[in-house]
Amino acid sequence: MTYEVTPWTVKGNVDYDALTEKFGTQKIDENLLERIKKHTGELHHFLRRKIFFSHRDLNFLLDEYEKGNKFFFIPEGHLRERFIWDI
């Protein structure tokens, strides 16, 4: 079955594995969620509910944070404005 995912529409049975491959991302697994939770205390509800399901370079970001290096985080994508206001 075909599917469509745009910033405005999600139709059909989405193949999330194909999406992560197409965009060169990795799935957010339980190990990564635990690593995030170690630093944040409680996971953001978008992470808990698996609304955010993949990432790019999040392991690198956490590695740098754990070394004490500072960074700026500006999410990209159609949810970025909502995410910034929710945190």
N, CA, C and O atoms as a MOPAC input file, in Angstrom:
PM7 MOZYME 1SCF
protein

 N      0.84400 1    -1.19100 1     0.00000 1
 C      0.00000 1     0.00000 1     0.00000 1
 C      0.88200 1     1.24500 1     0.00000 1
 O      1.91900 1     1.27400 1     0.66400 1
 N      0.48900 1     2.23000 1    -0.71400 1
 C      1.25000 1     3.46800 1    -0.76000 1
 C      0.83400 1     4.37000 1     0.39200 1
 O     -0.23100 1     4.21500 1     0.98900 1
 N      1.70600 1     5.30300 1     0.67200 1
 C      1.42600 1     6.26900 1     1.73100 1
 C      1.96500 1     7.62400 1     1.32200 1
 O      2.76100 1     7.74300 1     0.39000 1
 N      1.51700 1     8.64100 1     2.03500 1
 C      1.95700 1    10.01000 1     1.77900 1
 C      2.21600 1    10.68100 1     3.11900 1
 O      1.38000 1    10.63800 1     4.02200 1
 N      3.37900 1    11.29700 1     3.23300 1
 C      3.71900 1    12.06200 1     4.43200 1
 C      4.23400 1    13.41800 1     3.97800 1
 O      5.25400 1    13.50300 1     3.29300 1
 N      3.53500 1    14.46900 1     4.35600 1
 C      3.96000 1    15.84100 1     4.09100 1
 C      3.84300 1    16.60900 1     5.40300 1
 O      3.32600 1    16.07100 1     6.38200 1
 N      4.30700 1    17.84800 1     5.44400 1
 C      4.11500 1    18.63600 1     6.67300 1
 C      2.64500 1    18.82600 1     7.04100 1
 O      2.33400 1    19.15500 1     8.18600 1
 N      1.74400 1    18.62500 1     6.09000 1
 C      0.33000 1    18.89700 1     6.32400 1
 C     -0.54100 1    17.65000 1     6.35400 1
 O     -1.65300 1    17.68900 1     6.88100 1
 N     -0.05900 1    16.55100 1     5.80100 1
 C     -0.90100 1    15.37100 1     5.61900 1
 C     -0.13100 1    14.08600 1     5.89500 1
 O      1.04800 1    13.96900 1     5.56000 1
 N     -0.80200 1    13.13900 1     6.50100 1
 C     -0.30000 1    11.76700 1     6.60700 1
 C     -1.43500 1    10.86000 1     6.15800 1
 O     -2.50600 1    10.83400 1     6.76500 1
 N     -1.18300 1    10.11500 1     5.08300 1
 C     -2.20800 1     9.22700 1     4.53000 1
 C     -1.62200 1     7.83800 1     4.32300 1
 O     -0.45400 1     7.68400 1     3.96800 1
 N     -2.45400 1     6.83900 1     4.55100 1
 C     -2.05600 1     5.46500 1     4.28000 1
 C     -1.31700 1     4.83000 1     5.43700 1
 O     -1.23200 1     5.39500 1     6.52800 1
 N     -0.78600 1     3.65000 1     5.18400 1
 C     -0.02500 1     2.89300 1     6.16900 1
 C      1.44700 1     3.26800 1     6.02100 1
 O      2.12800 1     2.76700 1     5.12600 1
 N      1.93700 1     4.14100 1     6.88800 1
 C      3.27600 1     4.72100 1     6.75500 1
 C      4.34500 1     3.67500 1     7.05400 1
 O      4.27500 1     2.96800 1     8.05900 1
 N      5.32500 1     3.58700 1     6.17600 1
 C      6.48500 1     2.71500 1     6.37000 1
 C      7.59300 1     3.56700 1     6.99800 1
 O      8.36400 1     4.21600 1     6.29100 1
 N      7.66000 1     3.55600 1     8.32400 1
 C      8.61900 1     4.39500 1     9.03500 1
 C     10.05900 1     3.96200 1     8.78000 1
 O     10.96400 1     4.79600 1     8.80600 1
 N     10.28500 1     2.67700 1     8.53600 1
 C     11.63300 1     2.22100 1     8.19000 1
 C     12.08600 1     2.85800 1     6.87700 1
 O     13.23400 1     3.28600 1     6.75400 1
 N     11.18500 1     2.91800 1     5.89800 1
 C     11.51700 1     3.53800 1     4.60900 1
 C     11.77400 1     5.03400 1     4.77700 1
 O     12.66300 1     5.58700 1     4.13000 1
 N     11.00200 1     5.68900 1     5.64200 1
 C     11.21700 1     7.12400 1     5.87600 1
 C     12.58300 1     7.39000 1     6.50100 1
 O     13.28900 1     8.30900 1     6.08800 1
 N     12.95500 1     6.58100 1     7.50100 1
 C     14.26000 1     6.79900 1     8.13200 1
 C     15.38500 1     6.54300 1     7.13700 1
 O     16.39300 1     7.24800 1     7.15200 1
 N     15.22600 1     5.55300 1     6.28300 1
 C     16.24200 1     5.29400 1     5.26600 1
 C     16.30400 1     6.43900 1     4.25600 1
 O     17.39000 1     6.89300 1     3.89600 1
 N     15.15400 1     6.90000 1     3.80600 1
 C     15.09400 1     7.97900 1     2.80900 1
 C     15.76800 1     9.25400 1     3.31200 1
 O     16.47600 1     9.92300 1     2.55900 1
 N     15.54800 1     9.58900 1     4.58700 1
 C     16.07700 1    10.84100 1     5.12500 1
 C     17.38600 1    10.67200 1     5.88800 1
 O     17.91000 1    11.64500 1     6.42900 1
 N     17.92200 1     9.45400 1     5.93900 1
 C     19.21600 1     9.22800 1     6.57500 1
 C     19.19200 1     9.42600 1     8.08100 1
 O     20.15900 1     9.92200 1     8.66000 1
 N     18.09300 1     9.04000 1     8.71900 1
 C     17.98200 1     9.18100 1    10.17000 1
 C     18.03600 1     7.80400 1    10.82300 1
 O     17.99400 1     6.77500 1    10.14900 1
 N     18.13100 1     7.81200 1    12.14600 1
 C     18.09000 1     6.57500 1    12.91800 1
 C     16.87500 1     6.63500 1    13.83700 1
 O     16.47700 1     7.70700 1    14.29300 1
 N     16.29300 1     5.47000 1    14.10200 1
 C     15.15300 1     5.43100 1    15.01300 1
 C     15.60100 1     5.73700 1    16.43900 1
 O     16.71100 1     5.39300 1    16.84400 1
 N     14.72800 1     6.38300 1    17.18100 1
 C     14.97500 1     6.63800 1    18.59800 1
 C     14.55600 1     5.37300 1    19.34400 1
 O     13.37000 1     5.06100 1    19.44500 1
 N     15.55600 1     4.64700 1    19.86800 1
 C     15.25900 1     3.39600 1    20.55800 1
 C     15.22200 1     3.60700 1    22.07300 1
 O     15.46400 1     4.70900 1    22.56400 1
 N     14.91700 1     2.53800 1    22.79900 1
 C     14.78900 1     2.62500 1    24.26000 1
 C     16.10100 1     3.03500 1    24.92400 1
 O     16.08400 1     3.76500 1    25.91500 1
 N     17.24200 1     2.57500 1    24.39300 1
 C     18.54000 1     2.96400 1    24.96100 1
 C     18.75000 1     4.46800 1    24.86400 1
 O     19.21400 1     5.09800 1    25.81500 1
 N     18.41000 1     5.03900 1    23.72400 1
 C     18.56200 1     6.48000 1    23.54400 1
 C     17.58900 1     7.24100 1    24.44000 1
 O     17.94900 1     8.27400 1    25.00500 1
 N     16.36500 1     6.74400 1    24.57500 1
 C     15.39900 1     7.39000 1    25.47000 1
 C     15.90400 1     7.38500 1    26.91300 1
 O     15.75800 1     8.38000 1    27.62300 1
 N     16.49100 1     6.28600 1    27.34400 1
 C     17.04400 1     6.21600 1    28.70500 1
 C     18.20700 1     7.18600 1    28.86700 1
 O     18.35500 1     7.81500 1    29.91400 1
 N     19.01600 1     7.30500 1    27.84800 1
 C     20.14600 1     8.24300 1    27.89500 1
 C     19.65300 1     9.68300 1    28.00400 1
 O     20.21500 1    10.47400 1    28.76100 1
 N     18.61900 1    10.02500 1    27.26100 1
 C     18.02900 1    11.36600 1    27.33500 1
 C     17.43600 1    11.58700 1    28.71900 1
 O     17.64600 1    12.62900 1    29.33900 1
 N     16.69500 1    10.59600 1    29.19200 1
 C     16.03000 1    10.69900 1    30.49400 1
 C     17.03700 1    10.89700 1    31.62600 1
 O     16.73800 1    11.56900 1    32.61400 1
 N     18.21300 1    10.32200 1    31.48600 1
 C     19.27100 1    10.48300 1    32.48900 1
 C     19.60800 1    11.96100 1    32.69700 1
 O     19.96100 1    12.37400 1    33.80100 1
 N     19.49800 1    12.74400 1    31.64000 1
 C     19.85900 1    14.16500 1    31.71000 1
 C     18.66100 1    15.08100 1    31.92600 1
 O     18.81700 1    16.18700 1    32.44400 1
 N     17.48300 1    14.64200 1    31.54200 1
 C     16.31100 1    15.52400 1    31.61800 1
 C     15.38300 1    15.19900 1    32.78200 1
 O     14.52800 1    16.01000 1    33.13700 1
 N     15.54400 1    14.02500 1    33.37400 1
 C     14.65400 1    13.62100 1    34.45600 1
 C     13.39900 1    12.96400 1    33.93100 1
 O     13.13400 1    11.80300 1    34.24200 1
 N     12.63200 1    13.67300 1    33.15100 1
 C     11.41800 1    13.12200 1    32.55300 1
 C     11.46400 1    13.39400 1    31.05700 1
 O     11.88900 1    14.46400 1    30.62300 1
 N     11.02800 1    12.43100 1    30.28800 1
 C     11.02000 1    12.60900 1    28.83800 1
 C      9.90200 1    13.55100 1    28.41600 1
 O      8.81500 1    13.54700 1    28.99400 1
 N     10.18400 1    14.35600 1    27.40100 1
 C      9.15800 1    15.19700 1    26.79500 1
 C      8.04800 1    14.28500 1    26.27200 1
 O      8.31900 1    13.18000 1    25.80100 1
 N      6.81100 1    14.74300 1    26.35400 1
 C      5.69200 1    13.88800 1    25.94900 1
 C      5.73500 1    13.50000 1    24.46800 1
 O      5.17900 1    12.46700 1    24.09500 1
 N      6.37500 1    14.29500 1    23.62600 1
 C      6.51600 1    13.91200 1    22.22100 1
 C      7.43500 1    12.69900 1    22.08500 1
 O      7.24200 1    11.86600 1    21.20000 1
 N      8.44000 1    12.60200 1    22.96900 1
 C      9.31000 1    11.42800 1    22.96700 1
 C      8.60500 1    10.22800 1    23.59300 1
 O      8.67100 1     9.12100 1    23.05800 1
 N      7.93500 1    10.43900 1    24.71400 1
 C      7.22000 1     9.33900 1    25.38400 1
 C      6.17300 1     8.71300 1    24.47200 1
 O      6.01500 1     7.49300 1    24.44500 1
 N      5.46500 1     9.54400 1    23.73000 1
 C      4.37500 1     9.06600 1    22.87000 1
 C      4.86000 1     8.66400 1    21.47600 1
 O      4.06100 1     8.29400 1    20.61600 1
 N      6.18000 1     8.73900 1    21.26200 1
 C      6.81700 1     8.34200 1    19.99900 1
 C      6.35900 1     9.18400 1    18.81000 1
 O      6.34700 1     8.71500 1    17.67200 1
 N      5.98100 1    10.43900 1    19.08900 1
 C      5.69700 1    11.38200 1    18.00700 1
 C      7.01000 1    11.71000 1    17.30600 1
 O      7.06600 1    11.77900 1    16.07800 1
 N      8.07300 1    11.91300 1    18.09600 1
 C      9.42400 1    11.99800 1    17.53600 1
 C      9.95600 1    10.57200 1    17.52000 1
 O     10.16200 1     9.98000 1    18.58000 1
 N     10.17900 1    10.01600 1    16.34200 1
 C     10.55500 1     8.60900 1    16.24900 1
 C     11.94200 1     8.39000 1    15.66100 1
 O     12.46200 1     7.27500 1    15.71300 1
 N     12.55600 1     9.44200 1    15.09800 1
 C     13.89400 1     9.27000 1    14.53600 1
 C     14.70800 1    10.53900 1    14.76900 1
 O     14.18200 1    11.58600 1    15.14800 1
 N     16.00100 1    10.40600 1    14.53100 1
 C     16.90400 1    11.52500 1    14.79900 1
 C     18.08800 1    11.47200 1    13.84800 1
 O     18.31800 1    10.49000 1    13.14200 1
 N     18.81900 1    12.55900 1    13.86200 1
 C     20.08400 1    12.63400 1    13.14300 1
 C     21.08000 1    13.29800 1    14.08100 1
 O     20.89100 1    14.44700 1    14.47700 1
 N     22.13900 1    12.58100 1    14.43600 1
 C     23.24000 1    13.09300 1    15.26300 1
 C     22.87600 1    13.31300 1    16.72600 1
 O     23.59000 1    14.04200 1    17.41500 1
 N     21.80600 1    12.72100 1    17.22900 1
 C     21.45900 1    12.89600 1    18.63900 1
 C     22.48100 1    12.22300 1    19.54900 1
 O     22.76100 1    12.73000 1    20.63500 1
 N     23.04100 1    11.09300 1    19.12800 1
 C     24.10100 1    10.46200 1    19.92100 1
 C     25.31100 1    11.38000 1    20.03600 1
 O     25.90200 1    11.49700 1    21.11000 1
 N     25.68400 1    12.03300 1    18.93700 1
 C     26.80200 1    12.98100 1    18.95600 1
 C     26.50900 1    14.12900 1    19.91800 1
 O     27.37700 1    14.52700 1    20.69400 1
 N     25.28900 1    14.66100 1    19.86700 1
 C     24.90600 1    15.76100 1    20.74700 1
 C     25.01700 1    15.33900 1    22.21000 1
 O     25.55200 1    16.08600 1    23.02800 1
 N     24.52300 1    14.16200 1    22.54200 1
 C     24.60400 1    13.67800 1    23.92000 1
 C     26.04800 1    13.41500 1    24.33600 1
 O     26.41800 1    13.68200 1    25.47900 1
 N     26.86500 1    12.89500 1    23.42400 1
 C     28.29200 1    12.70000 1    23.72300 1
 C     28.94200 1    14.02600 1    24.09400 1
 O     29.66200 1    14.11000 1    25.08900 1
 N     28.69300 1    15.05400 1    23.30300 1
 C     29.28000 1    16.37000 1    23.56200 1
 C     28.76100 1    16.95600 1    24.87400 1
 O     29.53200 1    17.54100 1    25.63500 1
 N     27.48400 1    16.80800 1    25.14100 1
 C     26.89500 1    17.30300 1    26.38300 1
 C     27.53800 1    16.61600 1    27.58500 1
 O     27.84600 1    17.26300 1    28.58600 1
 N     27.73600 1    15.31100 1    27.48200 1
 C     28.34000 1    14.56000 1    28.58000 1
 C     29.80100 1    14.92500 1    28.79100 1
 O     30.32800 1    14.73300 1    29.88700 1
 N     30.46400 1    15.44300 1    27.77000 1
 C     31.84200 1    15.93600 1    27.90600 1
 C     31.88100 1    17.33700 1    28.50100 1
 O     32.95600 1    17.84800 1    28.81500 1
 N     30.71900 1    17.96000 1    28.65600 1
 C     30.64900 1    19.31600 1    29.19600 1
 C     30.69200 1    20.39900 1    28.14600 1
 O     30.76800 1    21.58000 1    28.48500 1
 N     30.64600 1    20.03100 1    26.88300 1
 C     30.64800 1    21.01800 1    25.80500 1
 C     29.25600 1    21.61900 1    25.64900 1
 O     28.24900 1    20.91800 1    25.74600 1
 N     29.21400 1    22.91400 1    25.41000 1
 C     27.93800 1    23.61200 1    25.25500 1
 C     27.48100 1    23.55700 1    23.79900 1
 O     28.29000 1    23.39800 1    22.88500 1
 N     26.18000 1    23.69000 1    23.60100 1
 C     25.62800 1    23.64600 1    22.25100 1
 C     24.31700 1    24.41000 1    22.21800 1
 O     23.73300 1    24.72200 1    23.25600 1
 N     23.86600 1    24.70600 1    21.01000 1
 C     22.54200 1    25.27700 1    20.77700 1
 C     21.73200 1    24.23800 1    20.02600 1
 O     22.24600 1    23.56800 1    19.13100 1
 N     20.48100 1    24.10600 1    20.38500 1
 C     19.60700 1    23.12800 1    19.75200 1
 C     18.42300 1    23.85300 1    19.13600 1
 O     17.61400 1    24.45600 1    19.84100 1
 N     18.32700 1    23.79000 1    17.81200 1
 C     17.20000 1    24.38900 1    17.10800 1
 C     16.58800 1    23.28900 1    16.24500 1
 O     17.15700 1    22.93300 1    15.21300 1
 N     15.43200 1    22.74000 1    16.65100 1
 C     14.82900 1    21.65800 1    15.87500 1
 C     14.37100 1    22.14100 1    14.50300 1
 O     13.97500 1    23.29400 1    14.33100 1
 N     14.43500 1    21.24400 1    13.54700 1
 C     13.99000 1    21.53700 1    12.18700 1
 C     12.73600 1    20.73900 1    11.88400 1
 O     12.51000 1    19.67500 1    12.46100 1
 N     11.94200 1    21.24400 1    10.99900 1
 C     10.75200 1    20.52400 1    10.57800 1
 C      9.48900 1    21.26800 1    10.93500 1
 O      9.52800 1    22.31900 1    11.57500 1
 N      8.37900 1    20.71900 1    10.52000 1
 C      7.11300 1    21.42800 1    10.68000 1
 C      6.62300 1    21.46700 1    12.11900 1
 O      5.71700 1    22.24200 1    12.42400 1
 N      7.18300 1    20.66700 1    13.01300 1
 C      6.77200 1    20.71200 1    14.41700 1
 C      7.65500 1    21.63000 1    15.25600 1
 O      7.40400 1    21.80000 1    16.44900 1
 N      8.68300 1    22.22100 1    14.65600 1
 C      9.66600 1    22.95500 1    15.45200 1
 C      9.04600 1    24.10100 1    16.24300 1
 O      9.40600 1    24.30600 1    17.40200 1
 N      8.13000 1    24.84500 1    15.64900 1
 C      7.54600 1    25.96900 1    16.36700 1
 C      6.75000 1    25.47200 1    17.57000 1
 O      6.82900 1    26.05100 1    18.65300 1
 N      6.00000 1    24.42400 1    17.38500 1
 C      5.20500 1    23.84900 1    18.47500 1
 C      6.12400 1    23.29800 1    19.56700 1
 O      5.86500 1    23.49800 1    20.75300 1
 N      7.17900 1    22.61600 1    19.17500 1
 C      8.09500 1    22.01400 1    20.14400 1
 C      8.74300 1    23.07900 1    21.01100 1
 O      8.82900 1    22.91500 1    22.22800 1
 N      9.19900 1    24.16500 1    20.40600 1
 C      9.86200 1    25.22500 1    21.16600 1
 C      8.91300 1    25.81200 1    22.19600 1
 O      9.33000 1    26.09500 1    23.31900 1
 N      7.65200 1    26.00200 1    21.84400 1
 C      6.69600 1    26.56200 1    22.80200 1
 C      6.32200 1    25.56400 1    23.88300 1
 O      5.96000 1    25.96700 1    24.98800 1
 N      6.40100 1    24.26900 1    23.59200 1
 C      6.05100 1    23.25100 1    24.58100 1
 C      7.14100 1    23.02000 1    25.61800 1
 O      6.85800 1    22.52000 1    26.70700 1
 N      8.38000 1    23.37600 1    25.30000 1
 C      9.43600 1    23.11800 1    26.27500 1
 C      9.58000 1    24.29900 1    27.14400 1
 O     10.41800 1    24.30400 1    28.04500 1

